[in-house]
Amino acid sequence: MTLEIPHSDYYRFAQKFSVEDQAMLAQLRTFLNDRVAPRVNDLWAKEEFPYDLVQPLADMGLFGLPFKDSKHYHGDAFFRGWVSFEIAKVDASLATFLGVQAELSTGSIALCGSSEQVREWIPRLTDGSTIASCGITEPGSGSDTARGMQTTAKREGDSWVLNGQKRWIGNATWADICVIWARDVEDNQVKGFIVPTDTPGFTATKIVNKQSLRIVQNADIVLDNVRVSDDLKLANGNSFADLSRVLKGTRTQNGWFAAGVQAGAFELALDYAREREQFGKPIASYQMIQDLLVKSLGNLTASLSMMARLAELTNAGERVDEQAALAKAYTSSRARETVSWCRELFGGNGIDLGYGIARFFGDAEAVHTYEGTREMNTLIVGRDITGIGAFQ
Ligand SMILES: Cc1cc2nc3c(=O)[nH]c(=O)nc-3n(C[C@H](O)[C@H](O)[C@H](O)COP(=O)(O)OP(=O)(O)OC[C@H]3O[C@@H](n4cnc5c(N)ncnc54)[C@H](O)[C@@H]3O)c2cc1C
């Protein structure tokens, strides 16, 4: 089976995939079109997560793609990124769920766990039987977590006691575990812990009335003398530098989300422009409407081109943090522009959720903010090219 190439893939990137990979992407597209697209606006309106879709996504092997220890490992970063792109094209919330489950949470354990921890946790996280979340951000520290993280970890004999608060933690209302990053009171270093969410003292409260990624279940977390045994401390998660190794992957994935959001908005806008008539003709026949569409396609294609090169660097083992930061900052800024042009093309219907475009418009905001805002990622690149840190 070969994959149909839509206008949103204008440079025909998907043509590069093997027949087997194209077949898997075609299966994923069918799943997204049949099981996700028809419900997504309703779920967004109700702030509900489609829990019934988790196991089918896991059964397609999607949770295990990035991990060498998973039977679903896929060695091509471009393919892994394209999977995120396809999901975000239909629903950025579902893509975010997958990002939190796989890249951020399982990624923390895969990159910072001991070989025993990897052996114990990766199989159950990748087969979908364990759902994960990851707590880094706090009410008082988002952009400056490296310096400002207040949640503490105190070693007491064979266990650790965690105290503090986390904010915005995706999946945390229903996850089985939360990877908590906390500051060791002994050496002041940020360290990672696998916390089962039924541990006494752990509470997660859903954040309601979000206007972006409403399907993702984000939580405020309180850790009140949460005690975990030492074997739940990530053996190699002992500093902010260790956490940064995880964030390099998640920032890259967010670039793919930003491209996906643009593709979803563009496809909706193109269909609408062909169907909607004003002054007796489809609005697609007007030059200014074509300008909105082509500008959007240009942004989207530039974003995909950037992500394709980043994937090549990843495959070669040459990708550095700053390259991931530039991709995140650039593609998420383009996403904001693109969804705004596409929404504009819908006129009044552009703010009616039933037409779908308003959802992309809202979702682009959180994609622009999480995993480091545009400003933070810009400062990371700025420090690299000037040699001068301008964070404060
Ligand atoms: C939907 C959603 C899901 C999320 N999921 C998770 C999750 O699963 N786990 C998790 O740990 N976190 C998660 N986050 C948190 C996210 O990573 C933070 O929101 C983000 O890092 C920004 O932090 P903040 O919101 O505290 O903003 P702040 O850090 O308060 O920033 C506010 C503004 O100030 C700017 N700013 C700050 N410092 C500077 C500076 N030095 N120079 C210039 N400008 C500056 C920022 O760019 C921003 O525009 C999520 C957030 C959202 C919205």
PDBQT file of the ligand as one rigid body, heavy atoms in Angstrom, charges set to zero:
ROOT
HETATM    1  C1  LIG A 401      -1.022  22.532  27.822  1.00  0.00    +0.000 C 
HETATM    2  C2  LIG A 401       0.242  22.479  28.595  1.00  0.00    +0.000 A 
HETATM    3  C3  LIG A 401       0.820  21.255  28.896  1.00  0.00    +0.000 A 
HETATM    4  C4  LIG A 401       1.960  21.197  29.696  1.00  0.00    +0.000 A 
HETATM    5  N1  LIG A 401       2.457  19.963  30.081  1.00  0.00    +0.000 NA
HETATM    6  C5  LIG A 401       3.486  19.917  30.980  1.00  0.00    +0.000 A 
HETATM    7  C6  LIG A 401       3.911  18.656  31.501  1.00  0.00    +0.000 A 
HETATM    8  O1  LIG A 401       3.379  17.590  31.148  1.00  0.00    +0.000 OA
HETATM    9  N2  LIG A 401       4.926  18.656  32.398  1.00  0.00    +0.000 N 
HETATM   10  C7  LIG A 401       5.546  19.800  32.821  1.00  0.00    +0.000 A 
HETATM   11  O2  LIG A 401       6.442  19.712  33.640  1.00  0.00    +0.000 OA
HETATM   12  N3  LIG A 401       5.153  21.012  32.326  1.00  0.00    +0.000 NA
HETATM   13  C8  LIG A 401       4.139  21.090  31.429  1.00  0.00    +0.000 A 
HETATM   14  N4  LIG A 401       3.725  22.313  30.938  1.00  0.00    +0.000 N 
HETATM   15  C9  LIG A 401       4.368  23.531  31.427  1.00  0.00    +0.000 C 
HETATM   16  C10 LIG A 401       5.152  24.315  30.365  1.00  0.00    +0.000 C 
HETATM   17  O3  LIG A 401       6.332  23.670  30.048  1.00  0.00    +0.000 OA
HETATM   18  C11 LIG A 401       5.327  25.751  30.890  1.00  0.00    +0.000 C 
HETATM   19  O4  LIG A 401       4.051  26.378  30.827  1.00  0.00    +0.000 OA
HETATM   20  C12 LIG A 401       6.350  26.538  30.109  1.00  0.00    +0.000 C 
HETATM   21  O5  LIG A 401       7.647  26.055  30.344  1.00  0.00    +0.000 OA
HETATM   22  C13 LIG A 401       6.323  28.036  30.478  1.00  0.00    +0.000 C 
HETATM   23  O6  LIG A 401       6.392  28.212  31.860  1.00  0.00    +0.000 OA
HETATM   24  P1  LIG A 401       5.313  29.159  32.580  1.00  0.00    +0.000 P 
HETATM   25  O7  LIG A 401       3.975  28.792  32.092  1.00  0.00    +0.000 OA
HETATM   26  O8  LIG A 401       5.553  29.067  34.043  1.00  0.00    +0.000 OA
HETATM   27  O9  LIG A 401       5.617  30.614  32.053  1.00  0.00    +0.000 OA
HETATM   28  P2  LIG A 401       6.686  31.658  32.664  1.00  0.00    +0.000 P 
HETATM   29  O10 LIG A 401       7.988  30.982  32.856  1.00  0.00    +0.000 OA
HETATM   30  O11 LIG A 401       6.081  32.331  33.832  1.00  0.00    +0.000 OA
HETATM   31  O12 LIG A 401       6.827  32.695  31.466  1.00  0.00    +0.000 OA
HETATM   32  C14 LIG A 401       5.896  33.764  31.246  1.00  0.00    +0.000 C 
HETATM   33  C15 LIG A 401       6.402  34.584  30.059  1.00  0.00    +0.000 C 
HETATM   34  O13 LIG A 401       7.655  35.194  30.388  1.00  0.00    +0.000 OA
HETATM   35  C16 LIG A 401       8.625  34.861  29.395  1.00  0.00    +0.000 C 
HETATM   36  N5  LIG A 401       9.948  34.817  30.045  1.00  0.00    +0.000 N 
HETATM   37  C17 LIG A 401      10.305  34.169  31.167  1.00  0.00    +0.000 A 
HETATM   38  N6  LIG A 401      11.610  34.374  31.426  1.00  0.00    +0.000 NA
HETATM   39  C18 LIG A 401      12.086  35.177  30.447  1.00  0.00    +0.000 A 
HETATM   40  C19 LIG A 401      13.379  35.732  30.137  1.00  0.00    +0.000 A 
HETATM   41  N7  LIG A 401      14.463  35.484  30.888  1.00  0.00    +0.000 N 
HETATM   42  N8  LIG A 401      13.482  36.508  29.039  1.00  0.00    +0.000 NA
HETATM   43  C20 LIG A 401      12.429  36.737  28.231  1.00  0.00    +0.000 A 
HETATM   44  N9  LIG A 401      11.179  36.247  28.468  1.00  0.00    +0.000 NA
HETATM   45  C21 LIG A 401      11.021  35.468  29.556  1.00  0.00    +0.000 A 
HETATM   46  C22 LIG A 401       8.175  33.516  28.859  1.00  0.00    +0.000 C 
HETATM   47  O14 LIG A 401       8.743  33.255  27.579  1.00  0.00    +0.000 OA
HETATM   48  C23 LIG A 401       6.659  33.721  28.816  1.00  0.00    +0.000 C 
HETATM   49  O15 LIG A 401       6.321  34.438  27.663  1.00  0.00    +0.000 OA
HETATM   50  C24 LIG A 401       2.585  22.387  30.132  1.00  0.00    +0.000 A 
HETATM   51  C25 LIG A 401       2.030  23.624  29.772  1.00  0.00    +0.000 A 
HETATM   52  C26 LIG A 401       0.873  23.683  29.035  1.00  0.00    +0.000 A 
HETATM   53  C27 LIG A 401       0.283  25.024  28.721  1.00  0.00    +0.000 C 
ENDROOT
TORSDOF 0
